[in-house]
Amino acid sequence: MPLSEHEQRLFEQIERSLAEDPKFASAVRASDPRFHARRRVLVAAGVVIAGLALLIYGAVIKTPPLAVAGFVVMLASLGYAVQSHRRSQSPDLHVVGGTTSRRRPRGGRSGRRGSFLDRMEDRWRQRPEGHR
């Protein structure tokens, strides 16, 4: 149902006043899970660089345990960054009162989605009818 002209003007006025309020903007940004995920990706990128520096330093001074520790730090940070990036791209993140929730998977399964074969079976069932 479309808004009347009066309602549209009121809506635009409210929108302008909220856009000009820096306190409101920071509160909305602070409760956005994508903002936090983006920050985690940036922190992880910094730790990856530190791990790379540790790896190179350990190789230069010929200390294999230090180089291996740098590699492990890099690998763990990359995993954390990828996980945070995937969470930030998730379409089922909801910002309601600063909390996030995930939809339950179909088929009554709890927790994470099933194995690769389960996902492939779901795709097979959801394909268009003309491709059988």
GROMACS elastic network, one bead per residue, 0.5 to 0.9 nm:
[ bonds ]
;  ai    aj funct       b0    kb
    3     6     6  0.79661   500
    3     7     6  0.57548   500
    3     8     6  0.59922   500
    4     7     6  0.51619   500
    4     8     6  0.61390   500
    4     9     6  0.86731   500
    5     8     6  0.50108   500
    5     9     6  0.61922   500
    5    10     6  0.86415   500
    6     9     6  0.51957   500
    6    10     6  0.62764   500
    6    11     6  0.85765   500
    7    10     6  0.50559   500
    7    11     6  0.59951   500
    7    12     6  0.85686   500
    8    12     6  0.61340   500
    8    13     6  0.85489   500
    9    12     6  0.51444   500
    9    13     6  0.61413   500
    9    14     6  0.86420   500
   10    13     6  0.50495   500
   10    14     6  0.61718   500
   10    15     6  0.85017   500
   11    14     6  0.51753   500
   11    15     6  0.60822   500
   11    16     6  0.86613   500
   12    16     6  0.61223   500
   12    17     6  0.86181   500
   13    16     6  0.51853   500
   13    17     6  0.62672   500
   13    18     6  0.86563   500
   14    17     6  0.51691   500
   14    18     6  0.61487   500
   14    19     6  0.85548   500
   15    18     6  0.52122   500
   15    19     6  0.61143   500
   15    20     6  0.87402   500
   16    19     6  0.50844   500
   16    20     6  0.63323   500
   16    21     6  0.88971   500
   17    20     6  0.52707   500
   17    21     6  0.65522   500
   18    21     6  0.52372   500
   18    22     6  0.82989   500
   18    24     6  0.68316   500
   18    25     6  0.76648   500
   19    22     6  0.75034   500
   19    24     6  0.80618   500
   19    25     6  0.70630   500
   20    24     6  0.86268   500
   20    25     6  0.83328   500
   21    24     6  0.54374   500
   21    25     6  0.63973   500
   21    26     6  0.88842   500
   22    26     6  0.61564   500
   22    27     6  0.85494   500
   23    26     6  0.53041   500
   23    27     6  0.62385   500
   23    28     6  0.87496   500
   24    27     6  0.50537   500
   24    28     6  0.61983   500
   24    29     6  0.85495   500
   25    28     6  0.52232   500
   25    29     6  0.61010   500
   25    30     6  0.85427   500
   26    30     6  0.59679   500
   26    31     6  0.86672   500
   27    30     6  0.51184   500
   27    31     6  0.64318   500
   27    32     6  0.88512   500
   28    31     6  0.53229   500
   28    32     6  0.63585   500
   28    98     6  0.83949   500
   29    32     6  0.52344   500
   29    33     6  0.85455   500
   29    34     6  0.88881   500
   29    35     6  0.66054   500
   29    36     6  0.89124   500
   30    33     6  0.80084   500
   30    35     6  0.71894   500
   30    36     6  0.77422   500
   30    98     6  0.80389   500
   31    34     6  0.88846   500
   31    35     6  0.80189   500
   31    36     6  0.84012   500
   31    95     6  0.70297   500
   31    96     6  0.84544   500
   31    97     6  0.74458   500
   31    99     6  0.74496   500
   32    35     6  0.54444   500
   32    36     6  0.69398   500
   32    94     6  0.86225   500
   32    95     6  0.60986   500
   32    98     6  0.67495   500
   32    99     6  0.85069   500
   32   100     6  0.88132   500
   33    36     6  0.52027   500
   33    37     6  0.62066   500
   33    38     6  0.86239   500
   33    87     6  0.86873   500
   33    88     6  0.71302   500
   33    93     6  0.75563   500
   33    94     6  0.81889   500
   33    95     6  0.71258   500
   33    98     6  0.78478   500
   33    99     6  0.79465   500
   33   100     6  0.70428   500
   34    38     6  0.60416   500
   34    39     6  0.85435   500
   34    85     6  0.88302   500
   34    87     6  0.78134   500
   34    89     6  0.77988   500
   34    93     6  0.84371   500
   35    38     6  0.51602   500
   35    39     6  0.62691   500
   35    40     6  0.87255   500
   35    88     6  0.80465   500
   36    39     6  0.50477   500
   36    40     6  0.62133   500
   36    41     6  0.86997   500
   36    84     6  0.88262   500
   36    88     6  0.84013   500
   37    40     6  0.50342   500
   37    41     6  0.62744   500
   37    42     6  0.87634   500
   37    81     6  0.87343   500
   37    84     6  0.52552   500
   37    85     6  0.65012   500
   37    86     6  0.88270   500
   37    87     6  0.69406   500
   37    88     6  0.55014   500
   38    41     6  0.51106   500
   38    42     6  0.63911   500
   38    43     6  0.87653   500
   38    84     6  0.73597   500
   38    85     6  0.70103   500
   38    88     6  0.70194   500
   39    42     6  0.51297   500
   39    43     6  0.62416   500
   39    44     6  0.85721   500
   40    43     6  0.50817   500
   40    44     6  0.60325   500
   40    45     6  0.85311   500
   40    80     6  0.81688   500
   40    81     6  0.68622   500
   40    84     6  0.65025   500
   40    85     6  0.84867   500
   41    44     6  0.50554   500
   41    45     6  0.61374   500
   41    46     6  0.87301   500
   41    77     6  0.89526   500
   41    78     6  0.88789   500
   41    80     6  0.76313   500
   41    82     6  0.76295   500
   41    83     6  0.87240   500
   41    84     6  0.60974   500
   41    85     6  0.65066   500
   42    45     6  0.50217   500
   42    46     6  0.63901   500
   42    47     6  0.87790   500
   42    81     6  0.78690   500
   43    46     6  0.51204   500
   43    47     6  0.63578   500
   43    48     6  0.86820   500
   43    77     6  0.87998   500
   43    81     6  0.82996   500
   44    48     6  0.61065   500
   44    49     6  0.86834   500
   44    74     6  0.88691   500
   44    76     6  0.89036   500
   44    77     6  0.51719   500
   44    78     6  0.68004   500
   44    79     6  0.88434   500
   44    80     6  0.67018   500
   44    81     6  0.54553   500
   45    49     6  0.63796   500
   45    50     6  0.87174   500
   45    74     6  0.89709   500
   45    77     6  0.71804   500
   45    78     6  0.74192   500
   45    81     6  0.70887   500
   46    49     6  0.51721   500
   46    50     6  0.63209   500
   46    51     6  0.86737   500
   46    77     6  0.87838   500
   47    51     6  0.60393   500
   47    52     6  0.85015   500
   47    73     6  0.74568   500
   47    74     6  0.69780   500
   47    77     6  0.62776   500
   47    78     6  0.87710   500
   48    52     6  0.61414   500
   48    53     6  0.85917   500
   48    70     6  0.87866   500
   48    71     6  0.89448   500
   48    73     6  0.69419   500
   48    75     6  0.76423   500
   48    76     6  0.83919   500
   48    77     6  0.56640   500
   48    78     6  0.66481   500
   49    52     6  0.50058   500
   49    53     6  0.61838   500
   49    54     6  0.85771   500
   49    74     6  0.74619   500
   50    53     6  0.50248   500
   50    54     6  0.61563   500
   50    55     6  0.85888   500
   50    70     6  0.78078   500
   50    73     6  0.82852   500
   50    74     6  0.77889   500
   51    55     6  0.60652   500
   51    56     6  0.86099   500
   51    67     6  0.87885   500
   51    69     6  0.78266   500
   51    71     6  0.62311   500
   51    72     6  0.77138   500
   51    73     6  0.52623   500
   51    75     6  0.84851   500
   51    77     6  0.84894   500
   52    56     6  0.61749   500
   52    57     6  0.84604   500
   52    67     6  0.87647   500
   52    70     6  0.60987   500
   52    71     6  0.68657   500
   52    73     6  0.83491   500
   52    74     6  0.63982   500
   53    56     6  0.51769   500
   53    57     6  0.59800   500
   53    58     6  0.84392   500
   53    70     6  0.73741   500
   54    57     6  0.50437   500
   54    58     6  0.59616   500
   54    59     6  0.85086   500
   54    66     6  0.68733   500
   54    67     6  0.62720   500
   54    68     6  0.88261   500
   54    69     6  0.76197   500
   54    71     6  0.79259   500
   54    73     6  0.88190   500
   55    58     6  0.51721   500
   55    59     6  0.62253   500
   55    60     6  0.86931   500
   55    64     6  0.87996   500
   55    66     6  0.67181   500
   55    68     6  0.66907   500
   55    69     6  0.71970   500
   55    71     6  0.58494   500
   55    74     6  0.86750   500
   56    59     6  0.50573   500
   56    60     6  0.61122   500
   56    61     6  0.86907   500
   56    67     6  0.67116   500
   56    70     6  0.80663   500
   57    60     6  0.51036   500
   57    61     6  0.62221   500
   57    62     6  0.83073   500
   57    63     6  0.84508   500
   57    66     6  0.79008   500
   57    67     6  0.70907   500
   57    70     6  0.88143   500
   58    61     6  0.54375   500
   58    62     6  0.58691   500
   58    64     6  0.62146   500
   58    65     6  0.75061   500
   58    68     6  0.79694   500
   58    69     6  0.87124   500
   58    70     6  0.77826   500
   59    63     6  0.62025   500
   59    64     6  0.66283   500
   59    66     6  0.79168   500
   59    67     6  0.57256   500
   60    63     6  0.78124   500
   61    64     6  0.88146   500
   62    66     6  0.87197   500
   62    67     6  0.83560   500
   63    66     6  0.55811   500
   63    67     6  0.65117   500
   63    68     6  0.88663   500
   64    67     6  0.50121   500
   64    68     6  0.60265   500
   64    69     6  0.84570   500
   65    68     6  0.50621   500
   65    69     6  0.60291   500
   65    70     6  0.85832   500
   66    69     6  0.50162   500
   66    70     6  0.62278   500
   66    71     6  0.86982   500
   67    70     6  0.50594   500
   67    71     6  0.63041   500
   67    72     6  0.87249   500
   68    72     6  0.61794   500
   68    73     6  0.85886   500
   69    72     6  0.50761   500
   69    73     6  0.61492   500
   69    74     6  0.85729   500
   70    73     6  0.51111   500
   70    74     6  0.61624   500
   70    75     6  0.86185   500
   71    74     6  0.50258   500
   71    75     6  0.60972   500
   71    76     6  0.85721   500
   72    75     6  0.50636   500
   72    76     6  0.60538   500
   72    77     6  0.84552   500
   73    76     6  0.52449   500
   73    77     6  0.60765   500
   73    78     6  0.85541   500
   74    77     6  0.51958   500
   74    78     6  0.61166   500
   74    79     6  0.86559   500
   75    78     6  0.51581   500
   75    79     6  0.62836   500
   75    80     6  0.86927   500
   76    79     6  0.51490   500
   76    80     6  0.62429   500
   76    81     6  0.86533   500
   77    81     6  0.60499   500
   77    82     6  0.85667   500
   78    81     6  0.50272   500
   78    82     6  0.61384   500
   78    83     6  0.85458   500
   79    82     6  0.52134   500
   79    83     6  0.61723   500
   79    84     6  0.86111   500
   80    83     6  0.51329   500
   80    84     6  0.61308   500
   80    85     6  0.85482   500
   81    84     6  0.51143   500
   81    85     6  0.60400   500
   81    86     6  0.85808   500
   82    85     6  0.50519   500
   82    86     6  0.61479   500
   82    87     6  0.86092   500
   83    86     6  0.51987   500
   83    87     6  0.62787   500
   83    88     6  0.87253   500
   84    87     6  0.50874   500
   84    88     6  0.62248   500
   84    89     6  0.87504   500
   85    88     6  0.50867   500
   85    89     6  0.63368   500
   85    90     6  0.87434   500
   86    89     6  0.51531   500
   86    90     6  0.62246   500
   87    90     6  0.51323   500
   87    91     6  0.87851   500
   87    93     6  0.81113   500
   88    91     6  0.83822   500
   88    93     6  0.80157   500
   89    92     6  0.89196   500
   89    93     6  0.85654   500
   90    93     6  0.60489   500
   91    94     6  0.84213   500
   92   100     6  0.88491   500
   92   101     6  0.75245   500
   92   102     6  0.59164   500
   92   103     6  0.66330   500
   93   100     6  0.58159   500
   93   101     6  0.60923   500
   93   102     6  0.63204   500
   93   103     6  0.86727   500
   94    98     6  0.86828   500
   94    99     6  0.73053   500
   94   100     6  0.52633   500
   94   101     6  0.61533   500
   94   102     6  0.79268   500
   95    98     6  0.56560   500
   95    99     6  0.59425   500
   95   100     6  0.59344   500
   95   101     6  0.84264   500
   96    99     6  0.57307   500
   96   100     6  0.71662   500
   97   100     6  0.86748   500
  102   105     6  0.89260   500
  103   106     6  0.89343   500
  104   108     6  0.78252   500
  104   109     6  0.77428   500
  104   110     6  0.67869   500
  104   111     6  0.78062   500
  104   112     6  0.88754   500
  105   108     6  0.67064   500
  105   109     6  0.60502   500
  105   110     6  0.67034   500
  105   111     6  0.77858   500
  105   112     6  0.76384   500
  105   113     6  0.65053   500
  106   109     6  0.66141   500
  106   110     6  0.88481   500
  106   113     6  0.87712   500
  107   110     6  0.88884   500
  109   112     6  0.80453   500
  109   113     6  0.74530   500
  109   114     6  0.80103   500
  110   113     6  0.78132   500
  111   114     6  0.87270   500
  113   116     6  0.89248   500
  113   118     6  0.80226   500
  113   119     6  0.76488   500
  114   117     6  0.77579   500
  114   118     6  0.54721   500
  114   119     6  0.66840   500
  115   118     6  0.52124   500
  115   119     6  0.64965   500
  115   120     6  0.87432   500
  116   119     6  0.52282   500
  116   120     6  0.62298   500
  116   121     6  0.86761   500
  117   120     6  0.50137   500
  117   121     6  0.61163   500
  117   122     6  0.86211   500
  118   121     6  0.50857   500
  118   122     6  0.62625   500
  118   123     6  0.87167   500
  119   122     6  0.50534   500
  119   123     6  0.62796   500
  119   124     6  0.86349   500
  120   123     6  0.50603   500
  120   124     6  0.61551   500
  120   125     6  0.87067   500
  121   125     6  0.62638   500
  121   126     6  0.86748   500
  122   125     6  0.51966   500
  122   126     6  0.62462   500
  122   127     6  0.87706   500
  123   126     6  0.50845   500
  123   127     6  0.61602   500
  124   127     6  0.54686   500
  124   128     6  0.89881   500
  125   128     6  0.85939   500
  126   129     6  0.85859   500
  127   130     6  0.85477   500
  127   131     6  0.73547   500
  127   132     6  0.87698   500
  128   131     6  0.60701   500
  128   132     6  0.82464   500
  129   132     6  0.63979   500
